């Protein structure tokens, strides 16, 4: 491939989004739209990438980091004016430049590569990425001659009735001979109703000078979708969601209902894993092989080991071992680390804690800031009391310990290896190994108390009958 550069147009404010968030930063499948575009451009091996920024420039640069260079369009004077802002970075270079809008997250790297290859093979000065639209209303039309060569690009408002019947449309993505691009940009005028400088005008100028203008047709119209409002954002999310689901299914993942399964573009899922409806997988989550996730589970930036089940539960920024059972209705909060063969049952919350192999908390417990060893049983209703109103403290439950139901472990405290905590205990002192700890009031039975109270109450009631 010849020297290849990319210019990403990301300076528009996006007023139709009606949002405080800069348009190209709205996420699609967990990643900002412009980040999808940049990732694909980088993957095809471009030599330099320049992103044109305007409104919200700092946030765009923060999102993209060093994956791109930046040029500022401080006045929004049209797409040709935006591209011209990259002249100081790219204007004197030989090679091919692809221009892509930052609000087109669905364009694949393969399509960009094919567009560049077609452009170079035809030796064109400019090449338009086109698509066939069932309803081309609103799009610029590609008018070809009898020999198939591109004659011109005509906007909807300027098209004749015959031209409006053309279904090949201009997607807004282009390839240019880099030097020809910047030389021609200076010839574009703003003699139009909006007073702006439009990039498609470069095509007409090049054509009038005898240059070859080519077009490459993408087979998938959805790739060209430009997101300008929340309705189209939802459509882009749907298309990419199904695209990702298809990729995972082709790699051996079973997805019961792709329409109701949500997978981040950065997620990794092992073969023979089953995703039930309502599953949400966010961030850089990694799921092993042979897992069952869902229904209605949410996993965020977490690692799930092979053979693990997560049923109707939430796991956030945590690591789960192999053959572990989570849920239903469990909440695993950030910085938790659960070992292999662990059981976290219904309505159990784990926060910033570790549980060793074979340990279990089967129901209705809170485990916070705890270090739990292997083969520990945590009974129903157990609470690690980790917060004293000022600081958090650690509870240590060593291997083979048994904690009875409705126990309060007031941190900092240690339950020794192989020890037992009697049900209903409140433990504030360390427990040595293989010790039974009972921290509850002695039971007192007052026989006949209820009968005496009934007689007393009956007498009082009789005093008021008259």
Residue, then its C-alpha position, 0 to 999 in steps of 0.5 A: x500500500x502507498x503512503x496512506x493518511x486519514x482525516x476524521x471529521x469530528x468538529x460538529x457540535x451535533x445540535x440534533x442530539x440535544x445533548x451536553x455530550x459532544x456528538x461523536x462521543x456518544x457510545x455505540x456498543x460501549x465505545x464512542x462513535x469516533x473511537x470506532x472509526x479511529x480503531x478501524x483506521x488504525x487497524x488498516x495500517x494508515x501512516x498518520x491519522x488526523x482528527x479535526x476537532x472543534x466543539x468539545x475538542x479536549x474531551x475528544x482528545x482525552x478519549x482518543x489519546x495518542x491514537x491520532x493527531x489533531x487539528x482545530x476547526x475553530x469556526x464551523x464553515x463546512x466540511x471542506x474547511x474542516x479538511x483544510x485544517x489538516x494542511x499543516x500536518x499533511x498538505x505537503x505529503x505524497x500518498x492517499x488520504x481517506x476522509x471519514x466522518x466521526x459519526x459513522x461508527x459502522x464502517x468496517x476496516x475491510x470496507x476502508x481497505x477495499x476503498x483505498x485499494x480501489x482508489x489506488x488501482x484505478x489511479x483516480x484523483x478522488x474516489x467516493x464510497x457509495x452504497x445502494x439505498x432502497x430510499x435514497x431521499x436526502x442523499x447525494x446521487x452518483x451519476x454515471x456515464x454509459x461506460x460506468x465512469x462517475x460523471x458527477x455527484x449531485x445533491x438531492x435539491x439539485x437533482x432532476x426528476x430522472x436523477x432522483x430515481x438513482x439509488x446509488x448514493x454518496x456516503x460521505x466517505x472519500x479517498x483522495x490523492x493527498x496533494x490534489x486534495x489540498x490543492x483543490x480545497x483552496x479552490x472551493x468557494x462558499x457560494x451557497x445558501x449556507x455560506x459554507x465550504x463543502x467537501x463534495x465540491x472538490x469532486x466537481x472541480x477535479x472533474x472539470x480539470x479532467x481528473x478521474x473520479x472513481x466510486x467504490x460500492x459497499x455491499x452493506x448500506x448500514x455501514x454508511x449510517x451517519x448518526x445525527x440524532x438519538x433515533x439514528x444512534x439507536x439504529x446504529x446500536x442495533x446494527x452493531x449489536x447484531x453484528x457483534x452477536x453474529x461474530x460471537x456465534x460464528x466463534x462458538x457462542x450460543x446466544x438465545x436472542x441476539x436482539x435482547x443481548x448486549x455485548x461491548x465491542x471490546x468483550x471476549x467470550x469463549x466457545x460453548x458459552x451460553x448467553x441468555x436473553x437480557x444479558x448485558x456485557x460491558x467494557x473489556x469483560x472476558x468470559x471463559x468457555x462453557x459458561x452460562x450467563x443470564x438471563x438478565x445479568x450485567x457484567x462490567x469490566x470483569x473476568x469470568x472463568x471457564x464453566x461459571x454460571x451467572x444467573x440474574x446478577x450484577x458483577x462489576x470490575x471483579x474476577x470470578x474463578x472457574x466453575x463458580x455459581x453466582x446468583x440469582x440476584x447477587x451483586x458482586x461489587x468492584x475489586x472482588x476476587x472469587x476463586x474456583x468452585x465458589x457459591x454466591x447465592x441469592x441476595x448476597x452482596x460482595x464488595x472488595x473481598x476475596x473468597x477462596x476455593x470452595x467457599x460459599x455464601x448461599x443467601x442473604x449476606x453482605x461480605x465487604x472488605x473481607x478476606x475469606x479462605x477456602x471451604x468456608x461456609x457463610x450462613x444466611x444473614x451474615x454481615x461483615x460489619x466493615x464500616x465504623x463511620x469513619x474508616x473501612x476495616x477488614x474481616x479475615x475468615x480463615x480456611x474451613x471456618x463455619x459462620x452460622x446464620x445471622x452473625x455480625x462480624x465486627x471488623x477488624x476481626x479474624x475468624x481462625x482456621x476451622x472455627x465455628x461461629x454460633x448462629x445469631x452471634x455478634x463477634x468483635x474479638x478474634x477467634x482462635x483456630x478450631x474454636x466455637x465462638x458464641x456471642x449472644x445473650x443467654x436465652x431466658x424462658x419465663x414460664x406462664x408469663x403470657x397467661x399472666x399478661x392476658x389476665x392483666x390486660x383483661x382486667x384493665x379492659x374490664x375497668x373501662x367497660x362501663 
